[in-house]
């Protein structure tokens, strides 16, 4: 009995010693357990949401980010800050393909990185807003082959979601448009081709001799995703179908037709990535008209009218192409769960009624069904309705998105036959 009592006392002493050591450890670590201390150390001061955005929506997204940051948003008590970087979709795709942003190798996570490796990821994009969904699919296919997993999703909470839409439309100076309508009855790629190859220039078409020859305006495919999109649209009209293959683009007769068409562009080498802006700044010296993004044309309509006193007239093509600007969250281990969820918060902000209404002032069509094109007086669709803007686009044939092989074939053809 005496022996049992001493054993009990011994166990009690050991338990008290363990509790004492635990208390001392909590005091030394500031009152937290080792697990709690680790959480305190890894919790960021600010959750950075780095957004890589296509050029046509950059002004709207940047202004929206400033408005969002001004609300002092937080997630789980941690402040959120959205940071915007503008980059053309094709340029961004090239950087994803080359892994310039530094995505981790398969099997690596943030937990097993050195401090130097972690520092290299400090500017890794949380979100990519390219011009079109097909660019997301191309980038994801490249990473899936390399890493064996998706980095951009098409379903679920983090799926790519369009935040605005803009179509490719014809913008022709009114004086030139009147001649084309009288001679051909409208505007299309085939009509523009006929105008471009008219050996007598504008006088042969019925226009002013001082106009010289017809000059086409399209974005430079080396600097703007819209250039390739314009050629896809031209091919759709040439073949009278919406699905274009590599074989179609390598057909000698089509190439001869496209070379004549693209040869009427004044100077691709001096064009910037902001084609509609060049159109507004330099007027007839850039061209008489062309197929450009509707939002770009609308944003520059006032500048064109002010500088050249000859407003644009807008026409909608039968074979229509568009950009839908998908908000795409990187789901790999390079960004934290907090960053991904903070990105979702900014996505909801962009899709809110208020911000979708704000997009109208940039000539962007909302993806929020609650917001009509005439929702605000500042809407460029309202302001320029008399210039041919359609609130509801007439029934047309939607071109299918090109695959990687078609894009590469187009770009290679352009570099060999047109680019200087």
Phi, psi and omega in degrees: 000315179298320182294321179297320179298317180294325177297317179299317179296322180297316178298317180299318178298317180297317179298317179297322178297318180297316179297318180298315179298320179297318179297315179300319180297320179294324178294316182297323182269012177083022175091009180245151172289165178304321180294317179295321179298319180297319180297320179297321183290324185269346179295125182284155173290324180218139174270113181269125174250105183265117186250121175263116190234145178296152185298319184296332181256359185303315180300316179294313182296320180295316178295322178296321179296320178296318178294320180294314180299327181292342178278358182053057183290153177222160173222121184054036177083358182258131180298144177251139173227128179260132182238131187250135172232126180272136178200130177303146184301319180292323177296315179297318179301318177299321180290323174296315182299323179276357184057039179295335181280348173085042176299144184291155175290160180303134177093346180272144176228170180299328184294331182254025177264152172283167179297324178296318179293323177295319180297329181292342181264004187296335180252015182295132182297133173277325186224143172237126173247088178280179180292321186215158181298329183295332176293323176297315182297321179294316179295317181296320179299321179296315180288326180295323177293324183281319188254345181079017180206161176282146173245340173234134188254153177253356176213173180084185185299322185264019182295156176291128182233125177299138180248347177193164181227143171215135182266160171269125183230164175274131172240112184236135174305137187304320180297319179286322181299322180298321179291317180296320179294319180293322184278318188245344180090007180165201180223129176203174179296320179294321178293317177298323177297315180297322177293322183292329184262004178297113186294333179270003179069206183300323178302322178295329181275348182104012182261184181289129179303333181289348179284344180073229180257157179297134180238121182273148175240117170219154179296150176288117182300339178281345185237347188211127180301338180295334180296315177293322179297322178297319179291326175297317179297319179298319179295323178300317180289323180299313182270350182057046174204165189263350183248115184246135183249173175298320180301324178296318183285338180264003176293126184302321181293318178294319180298321178296318178297315182291325179295319177297320181293307183289339178292346180274359174287134187301304185197101179292326188296329183265355182286143177269183176286347183256072189298315181295326177294319175299319178303315181290321184286319191247358170058225187298337179293335176279319180170173179268337180167168180183183179260116183225171180293133182307316182297321179294317179297316182295321180293332183257004182300316181295319179297321178295315181295318182293317186278326191243353177053032178215093187294157175279152169244135185258136176232144179257128184285161175288315180264098191263141173237158183204167171245139180244001171047069181287131175280109191241117183265129176290125185255006179285175183287355182292338177241147184281166176299322178299317180294318179297315181289327175294324176298320177299322178298318179290324176300315178299323178297315180296328181272359179294157180305317184298313183285330176291326173294321179298328180297334180298329180287351177252010179074021181260138178276126182293150171264348175284116185294347180281351187246107176281167183291341179254028185292336181223153176296337182280355182300127178290340177290328176284315184299322186247027181299326181285356178266005177110002180296132178257125176294318174243120185292132179304152181304129182212178180260122182274124178290142176282149181295137179287151175270179184300319183296320178295316180299315181295321179296317178298311183295320179294317178300316180298315182295326182278330191247338187234313186299146180251000000 
